Amino acid sequence: MSADRVVAEAMSCVGTPYRHQGRRKGVGCDCLGLVLGVWPAVQAQEPPEPGPYAMDWAETGGAERMLDAARLHLREVPPAERAAGHVVLFRWRRHLPAQHAGILLSDERFIHAYQGHAVTVSPLGPHWSRRIAGVFAFPSD
């Protein structure tokens, strides 16, 4: 599977409205739903089921649920080796668990969904770069 395929599939989701726990292109998705929605197109199988989660799920228990799940189902990549097609996880503050995900389009841009916005492309500037908690490749990458 190529990075181009991951990027193309993710880009096809641009404009999808934000919907908590959604993962359907054109209908609605959240940040995790974007990754899970891209998964079948690039892995030729359904993604692992995350189970229900609250909008503030990562802050309520303090556990690294998203980061632990990524380590279980994806292949971790050193942050310095991040590239297009990789999944990137973010934490809002150093003491908080990772709770946001996106897919890199390049070393300078990524695609993600967040509350109040549709799936969108954003620059990976200092605001986002300093919040990176982990970088991952899809298993067959």
PyMOL commands that place a pseudoatom at each C-alpha (Angstrom):
pseudoatom trace, name=CA, resn=MET, resi=1, chain=A, elem=C, hetatm=0, pos=[0.000, 0.000, 0.000]
pseudoatom trace, name=CA, resn=SER, resi=2, chain=A, elem=C, hetatm=0, pos=[1.390, 3.360, -0.930]
pseudoatom trace, name=CA, resn=ALA, resi=3, chain=A, elem=C, hetatm=0, pos=[1.296, 6.673, 0.853]
pseudoatom trace, name=CA, resn=ASP, resi=4, chain=A, elem=C, hetatm=0, pos=[-0.361, 8.085, -2.270]
pseudoatom trace, name=CA, resn=ARG, resi=5, chain=A, elem=C, hetatm=0, pos=[-3.334, 5.773, -1.743]
pseudoatom trace, name=CA, resn=VAL, resi=6, chain=A, elem=C, hetatm=0, pos=[-3.700, 6.791, 1.925]
pseudoatom trace, name=CA, resn=VAL, resi=7, chain=A, elem=C, hetatm=0, pos=[-3.464, 10.478, 1.011]
pseudoatom trace, name=CA, resn=ALA, resi=8, chain=A, elem=C, hetatm=0, pos=[-5.952, 10.151, -1.864]
pseudoatom trace, name=CA, resn=GLU, resi=9, chain=A, elem=C, hetatm=0, pos=[-8.480, 8.341, 0.317]
pseudoatom trace, name=CA, resn=ALA, resi=10, chain=A, elem=C, hetatm=0, pos=[-8.085, 10.862, 3.146]
pseudoatom trace, name=CA, resn=MET, resi=11, chain=A, elem=C, hetatm=0, pos=[-8.418, 13.785, 0.721]
pseudoatom trace, name=CA, resn=SER, resi=12, chain=A, elem=C, hetatm=0, pos=[-11.654, 12.306, -0.622]
pseudoatom trace, name=CA, resn=CYS, resi=13, chain=A, elem=C, hetatm=0, pos=[-13.101, 12.952, 2.853]
pseudoatom trace, name=CA, resn=VAL, resi=14, chain=A, elem=C, hetatm=0, pos=[-12.456, 16.725, 2.830]
pseudoatom trace, name=CA, resn=GLY, resi=15, chain=A, elem=C, hetatm=0, pos=[-15.706, 18.540, 3.544]
pseudoatom trace, name=CA, resn=THR, resi=16, chain=A, elem=C, hetatm=0, pos=[-17.291, 15.652, 5.450]
pseudoatom trace, name=CA, resn=PRO, resi=17, chain=A, elem=C, hetatm=0, pos=[-19.117, 17.233, 8.399]
pseudoatom trace, name=CA, resn=TYR, resi=18, chain=A, elem=C, hetatm=0, pos=[-17.864, 16.642, 11.927]
pseudoatom trace, name=CA, resn=ARG, resi=19, chain=A, elem=C, hetatm=0, pos=[-19.874, 13.998, 13.757]
pseudoatom trace, name=CA, resn=HIS, resi=20, chain=A, elem=C, hetatm=0, pos=[-18.724, 12.493, 17.051]
pseudoatom trace, name=CA, resn=GLN, resi=21, chain=A, elem=C, hetatm=0, pos=[-17.961, 8.761, 16.601]
pseudoatom trace, name=CA, resn=GLY, resi=22, chain=A, elem=C, hetatm=0, pos=[-18.852, 8.991, 12.897]
pseudoatom trace, name=CA, resn=ARG, resi=23, chain=A, elem=C, hetatm=0, pos=[-16.691, 7.404, 10.218]
pseudoatom trace, name=CA, resn=ARG, resi=24, chain=A, elem=C, hetatm=0, pos=[-18.663, 7.737, 6.981]
pseudoatom trace, name=CA, resn=LYS, resi=25, chain=A, elem=C, hetatm=0, pos=[-17.281, 9.823, 4.147]
pseudoatom trace, name=CA, resn=GLY, resi=26, chain=A, elem=C, hetatm=0, pos=[-19.702, 12.557, 3.143]
pseudoatom trace, name=CA, resn=VAL, resi=27, chain=A, elem=C, hetatm=0, pos=[-21.987, 11.821, 6.097]
pseudoatom trace, name=CA, resn=GLY, resi=28, chain=A, elem=C, hetatm=0, pos=[-19.929, 12.600, 9.181]
pseudoatom trace, name=CA, resn=CYS, resi=29, chain=A, elem=C, hetatm=0, pos=[-16.800, 11.695, 11.100]
pseudoatom trace, name=CA, resn=ASP, resi=30, chain=A, elem=C, hetatm=0, pos=[-14.566, 12.760, 13.931]
pseudoatom trace, name=CA, resn=CYS, resi=31, chain=A, elem=C, hetatm=0, pos=[-10.765, 12.582, 13.944]
pseudoatom trace, name=CA, resn=LEU, resi=32, chain=A, elem=C, hetatm=0, pos=[-10.635, 8.893, 14.869]
pseudoatom trace, name=CA, resn=GLY, resi=33, chain=A, elem=C, hetatm=0, pos=[-13.465, 8.201, 12.423]
pseudoatom trace, name=CA, resn=LEU, resi=34, chain=A, elem=C, hetatm=0, pos=[-11.388, 9.732, 9.636]
pseudoatom trace, name=CA, resn=VAL, resi=35, chain=A, elem=C, hetatm=0, pos=[-8.585, 7.220, 10.268]
pseudoatom trace, name=CA, resn=LEU, resi=36, chain=A, elem=C, hetatm=0, pos=[-11.070, 4.354, 10.674]
pseudoatom trace, name=CA, resn=GLY, resi=37, chain=A, elem=C, hetatm=0, pos=[-12.909, 5.445, 7.530]
pseudoatom trace, name=CA, resn=VAL, resi=38, chain=A, elem=C, hetatm=0, pos=[-9.696, 5.431, 5.471]
pseudoatom trace, name=CA, resn=TRP, resi=39, chain=A, elem=C, hetatm=0, pos=[-8.654, 2.036, 6.879]
pseudoatom trace, name=CA, resn=PRO, resi=40, chain=A, elem=C, hetatm=0, pos=[-10.839, -0.277, 4.676]
pseudoatom trace, name=CA, resn=ALA, resi=41, chain=A, elem=C, hetatm=0, pos=[-9.713, 1.417, 1.471]
pseudoatom trace, name=CA, resn=VAL, resi=42, chain=A, elem=C, hetatm=0, pos=[-6.043, 0.979, 2.270]
pseudoatom trace, name=CA, resn=GLN, resi=43, chain=A, elem=C, hetatm=0, pos=[-6.104, -2.244, 4.307]
pseudoatom trace, name=CA, resn=ALA, resi=44, chain=A, elem=C, hetatm=0, pos=[-8.795, -4.217, 2.401]
pseudoatom trace, name=CA, resn=GLN, resi=45, chain=A, elem=C, hetatm=0, pos=[-10.456, -5.106, 5.708]
pseudoatom trace, name=CA, resn=GLU, resi=46, chain=A, elem=C, hetatm=0, pos=[-12.570, -3.456, 8.363]
pseudoatom trace, name=CA, resn=PRO, resi=47, chain=A, elem=C, hetatm=0, pos=[-10.702, -1.534, 11.072]
pseudoatom trace, name=CA, resn=PRO, resi=48, chain=A, elem=C, hetatm=0, pos=[-10.569, -2.612, 14.698]
pseudoatom trace, name=CA, resn=GLU, resi=49, chain=A, elem=C, hetatm=0, pos=[-13.610, -1.435, 16.655]
pseudoatom trace, name=CA, resn=PRO, resi=50, chain=A, elem=C, hetatm=0, pos=[-12.718, 1.278, 19.196]
pseudoatom trace, name=CA, resn=GLY, resi=51, chain=A, elem=C, hetatm=0, pos=[-15.920, 0.926, 21.206]
pseudoatom trace, name=CA, resn=PRO, resi=52, chain=A, elem=C, hetatm=0, pos=[-17.898, 3.933, 22.377]
pseudoatom trace, name=CA, resn=TYR, resi=53, chain=A, elem=C, hetatm=0, pos=[-16.067, 6.976, 23.673]
pseudoatom trace, name=CA, resn=ALA, resi=54, chain=A, elem=C, hetatm=0, pos=[-17.207, 10.302, 25.074]
pseudoatom trace, name=CA, resn=MET, resi=55, chain=A, elem=C, hetatm=0, pos=[-16.132, 13.567, 23.490]
pseudoatom trace, name=CA, resn=ASP, resi=56, chain=A, elem=C, hetatm=0, pos=[-13.794, 14.131, 26.443]
pseudoatom trace, name=CA, resn=TRP, resi=57, chain=A, elem=C, hetatm=0, pos=[-12.927, 10.424, 26.766]
pseudoatom trace, name=CA, resn=ALA, resi=58, chain=A, elem=C, hetatm=0, pos=[-9.181, 10.898, 27.031]
pseudoatom trace, name=CA, resn=GLU, resi=59, chain=A, elem=C, hetatm=0, pos=[-9.384, 13.522, 29.759]
pseudoatom trace, name=CA, resn=THR, resi=60, chain=A, elem=C, hetatm=0, pos=[-11.793, 11.706, 32.046]
pseudoatom trace, name=CA, resn=GLY, resi=61, chain=A, elem=C, hetatm=0, pos=[-9.681, 8.658, 32.913]
pseudoatom trace, name=CA, resn=GLY, resi=62, chain=A, elem=C, hetatm=0, pos=[-6.179, 9.803, 32.128]
pseudoatom trace, name=CA, resn=ALA, resi=63, chain=A, elem=C, hetatm=0, pos=[-5.377, 6.550, 30.291]
pseudoatom trace, name=CA, resn=GLU, resi=64, chain=A, elem=C, hetatm=0, pos=[-3.615, 6.628, 26.924]
pseudoatom trace, name=CA, resn=ARG, resi=65, chain=A, elem=C, hetatm=0, pos=[-6.447, 4.788, 25.129]
pseudoatom trace, name=CA, resn=MET, resi=66, chain=A, elem=C, hetatm=0, pos=[-5.817, 6.294, 21.704]
pseudoatom trace, name=CA, resn=LEU, resi=67, chain=A, elem=C, hetatm=0, pos=[-2.035, 5.953, 21.861]
pseudoatom trace, name=CA, resn=ASP, resi=68, chain=A, elem=C, hetatm=0, pos=[-2.246, 2.380, 23.223]
pseudoatom trace, name=CA, resn=ALA, resi=69, chain=A, elem=C, hetatm=0, pos=[-4.703, 1.387, 20.478]
pseudoatom trace, name=CA, resn=ALA, resi=70, chain=A, elem=C, hetatm=0, pos=[-2.478, 2.906, 17.803]
pseudoatom trace, name=CA, resn=ARG, resi=71, chain=A, elem=C, hetatm=0, pos=[0.489, 0.928, 19.134]
pseudoatom trace, name=CA, resn=LEU, resi=72, chain=A, elem=C, hetatm=0, pos=[-1.601, -2.246, 19.015]
pseudoatom trace, name=CA, resn=HIS, resi=73, chain=A, elem=C, hetatm=0, pos=[-3.051, -1.831, 15.509]
pseudoatom trace, name=CA, resn=LEU, resi=74, chain=A, elem=C, hetatm=0, pos=[-0.568, 0.375, 13.644]
pseudoatom trace, name=CA, resn=ARG, resi=75, chain=A, elem=C, hetatm=0, pos=[3.213, 0.388, 13.214]
pseudoatom trace, name=CA, resn=GLU, resi=76, chain=A, elem=C, hetatm=0, pos=[4.967, 3.101, 15.225]
pseudoatom trace, name=CA, resn=VAL, resi=77, chain=A, elem=C, hetatm=0, pos=[7.336, 5.344, 13.280]
pseudoatom trace, name=CA, resn=PRO, resi=78, chain=A, elem=C, hetatm=0, pos=[9.989, 7.634, 14.810]
pseudoatom trace, name=CA, resn=PRO, resi=79, chain=A, elem=C, hetatm=0, pos=[8.623, 11.210, 14.655]
pseudoatom trace, name=CA, resn=ALA, resi=80, chain=A, elem=C, hetatm=0, pos=[11.695, 12.334, 12.691]
pseudoatom trace, name=CA, resn=GLU, resi=81, chain=A, elem=C, hetatm=0, pos=[10.737, 9.835, 9.958]
pseudoatom trace, name=CA, resn=ARG, resi=82, chain=A, elem=C, hetatm=0, pos=[7.142, 11.007, 9.566]
pseudoatom trace, name=CA, resn=ALA, resi=83, chain=A, elem=C, hetatm=0, pos=[5.924, 11.163, 5.994]
pseudoatom trace, name=CA, resn=ALA, resi=84, chain=A, elem=C, hetatm=0, pos=[2.805, 11.470, 3.877]
pseudoatom trace, name=CA, resn=GLY, resi=85, chain=A, elem=C, hetatm=0, pos=[0.250, 8.774, 4.653]
pseudoatom trace, name=CA, resn=HIS, resi=86, chain=A, elem=C, hetatm=0, pos=[1.265, 8.371, 8.286]
pseudoatom trace, name=CA, resn=VAL, resi=87, chain=A, elem=C, hetatm=0, pos=[-1.249, 8.698, 11.105]
pseudoatom trace, name=CA, resn=VAL, resi=88, chain=A, elem=C, hetatm=0, pos=[-0.266, 11.330, 13.642]
pseudoatom trace, name=CA, resn=LEU, resi=89, chain=A, elem=C, hetatm=0, pos=[-1.665, 11.583, 17.171]
pseudoatom trace, name=CA, resn=PHE, resi=90, chain=A, elem=C, hetatm=0, pos=[-1.720, 14.759, 19.224]
pseudoatom trace, name=CA, resn=ARG, resi=91, chain=A, elem=C, hetatm=0, pos=[-2.092, 15.689, 22.880]
pseudoatom trace, name=CA, resn=TRP, resi=92, chain=A, elem=C, hetatm=0, pos=[-3.360, 19.124, 23.902]
pseudoatom trace, name=CA, resn=ARG, resi=93, chain=A, elem=C, hetatm=0, pos=[-1.015, 19.380, 26.899]
pseudoatom trace, name=CA, resn=ARG, resi=94, chain=A, elem=C, hetatm=0, pos=[2.012, 17.355, 27.997]
pseudoatom trace, name=CA, resn=HIS, resi=95, chain=A, elem=C, hetatm=0, pos=[0.233, 15.877, 31.015]
pseudoatom trace, name=CA, resn=LEU, resi=96, chain=A, elem=C, hetatm=0, pos=[-2.889, 14.877, 29.052]
pseudoatom trace, name=CA, resn=PRO, resi=97, chain=A, elem=C, hetatm=0, pos=[-3.356, 11.695, 26.997]
pseudoatom trace, name=CA, resn=ALA, resi=98, chain=A, elem=C, hetatm=0, pos=[-3.364, 11.842, 23.197]
pseudoatom trace, name=CA, resn=GLN, resi=99, chain=A, elem=C, hetatm=0, pos=[-6.868, 12.599, 21.991]
pseudoatom trace, name=CA, resn=HIS, resi=100, chain=A, elem=C, hetatm=0, pos=[-6.666, 13.893, 18.427]
pseudoatom trace, name=CA, resn=ALA, resi=101, chain=A, elem=C, hetatm=0, pos=[-5.672, 12.159, 15.193]
pseudoatom trace, name=CA, resn=GLY, resi=102, chain=A, elem=C, hetatm=0, pos=[-4.895, 13.153, 11.661]
pseudoatom trace, name=CA, resn=ILE, resi=103, chain=A, elem=C, hetatm=0, pos=[-3.230, 11.841, 8.509]
pseudoatom trace, name=CA, resn=LEU, resi=104, chain=A, elem=C, hetatm=0, pos=[-0.114, 13.510, 7.151]
pseudoatom trace, name=CA, resn=LEU, resi=105, chain=A, elem=C, hetatm=0, pos=[-0.296, 14.841, 3.602]
pseudoatom trace, name=CA, resn=SER, resi=106, chain=A, elem=C, hetatm=0, pos=[3.307, 16.026, 3.749]
pseudoatom trace, name=CA, resn=ASP, resi=107, chain=A, elem=C, hetatm=0, pos=[5.723, 17.125, 6.432]
pseudoatom trace, name=CA, resn=GLU, resi=108, chain=A, elem=C, hetatm=0, pos=[3.955, 20.483, 6.377]
pseudoatom trace, name=CA, resn=ARG, resi=109, chain=A, elem=C, hetatm=0, pos=[0.240, 19.607, 6.121]
pseudoatom trace, name=CA, resn=PHE, resi=110, chain=A, elem=C, hetatm=0, pos=[-2.235, 17.129, 7.564]
pseudoatom trace, name=CA, resn=ILE, resi=111, chain=A, elem=C, hetatm=0, pos=[-5.913, 16.289, 7.276]
pseudoatom trace, name=CA, resn=HIS, resi=112, chain=A, elem=C, hetatm=0, pos=[-8.182, 15.940, 10.287]
pseudoatom trace, name=CA, resn=ALA, resi=113, chain=A, elem=C, hetatm=0, pos=[-11.680, 16.495, 11.629]
pseudoatom trace, name=CA, resn=TYR, resi=114, chain=A, elem=C, hetatm=0, pos=[-12.467, 18.520, 14.688]
pseudoatom trace, name=CA, resn=GLN, resi=115, chain=A, elem=C, hetatm=0, pos=[-15.563, 19.765, 16.417]
pseudoatom trace, name=CA, resn=GLY, resi=116, chain=A, elem=C, hetatm=0, pos=[-17.175, 22.737, 14.716]
pseudoatom trace, name=CA, resn=HIS, resi=117, chain=A, elem=C, hetatm=0, pos=[-15.398, 22.048, 11.404]
pseudoatom trace, name=CA, resn=ALA, resi=118, chain=A, elem=C, hetatm=0, pos=[-15.662, 19.609, 8.548]
pseudoatom trace, name=CA, resn=VAL, resi=119, chain=A, elem=C, hetatm=0, pos=[-12.771, 17.336, 7.591]
pseudoatom trace, name=CA, resn=THR, resi=120, chain=A, elem=C, hetatm=0, pos=[-10.115, 19.846, 6.615]
pseudoatom trace, name=CA, resn=VAL, resi=121, chain=A, elem=C, hetatm=0, pos=[-6.475, 20.277, 5.673]
pseudoatom trace, name=CA, resn=SER, resi=122, chain=A, elem=C, hetatm=0, pos=[-4.341, 22.238, 8.134]
pseudoatom trace, name=CA, resn=PRO, resi=123, chain=A, elem=C, hetatm=0, pos=[-0.712, 23.341, 8.194]
pseudoatom trace, name=CA, resn=LEU, resi=124, chain=A, elem=C, hetatm=0, pos=[1.484, 21.291, 10.531]
pseudoatom trace, name=CA, resn=GLY, resi=125, chain=A, elem=C, hetatm=0, pos=[2.988, 24.400, 12.057]
pseudoatom trace, name=CA, resn=PRO, resi=126, chain=A, elem=C, hetatm=0, pos=[4.465, 24.844, 15.535]
pseudoatom trace, name=CA, resn=HIS, resi=127, chain=A, elem=C, hetatm=0, pos=[0.999, 24.821, 17.157]
pseudoatom trace, name=CA, resn=TRP, resi=128, chain=A, elem=C, hetatm=0, pos=[0.458, 21.237, 16.005]
pseudoatom trace, name=CA, resn=SER, resi=129, chain=A, elem=C, hetatm=0, pos=[4.045, 19.952, 15.775]
pseudoatom trace, name=CA, resn=ARG, resi=130, chain=A, elem=C, hetatm=0, pos=[4.789, 20.486, 19.450]
pseudoatom trace, name=CA, resn=ARG, resi=131, chain=A, elem=C, hetatm=0, pos=[1.677, 18.471, 20.354]
pseudoatom trace, name=CA, resn=ILE, resi=132, chain=A, elem=C, hetatm=0, pos=[2.620, 15.296, 18.451]
pseudoatom trace, name=CA, resn=ALA, resi=133, chain=A, elem=C, hetatm=0, pos=[2.306, 12.272, 20.743]
pseudoatom trace, name=CA, resn=GLY, resi=134, chain=A, elem=C, hetatm=0, pos=[3.053, 9.595, 18.164]
pseudoatom trace, name=CA, resn=VAL, resi=135, chain=A, elem=C, hetatm=0, pos=[3.418, 8.820, 14.476]
pseudoatom trace, name=CA, resn=PHE, resi=136, chain=A, elem=C, hetatm=0, pos=[2.201, 5.562, 12.935]
pseudoatom trace, name=CA, resn=ALA, resi=137, chain=A, elem=C, hetatm=0, pos=[1.984, 3.768, 9.601]
pseudoatom trace, name=CA, resn=PHE, resi=138, chain=A, elem=C, hetatm=0, pos=[-0.840, 1.514, 8.517]
pseudoatom trace, name=CA, resn=PRO, resi=139, chain=A, elem=C, hetatm=0, pos=[0.128, -2.148, 9.146]
pseudoatom trace, name=CA, resn=SER, resi=140, chain=A, elem=C, hetatm=0, pos=[0.751, -3.076, 5.516]
pseudoatom trace, name=CA, resn=ASP, resi=141, chain=A, elem=C, hetatm=0, pos=[2.787, 0.074, 4.836]
for i in range(1, 141): cmd.bond("trace and resi %d" % i, "trace and resi %d" % (i + 1))
show_as sticks, trace
zoom trace
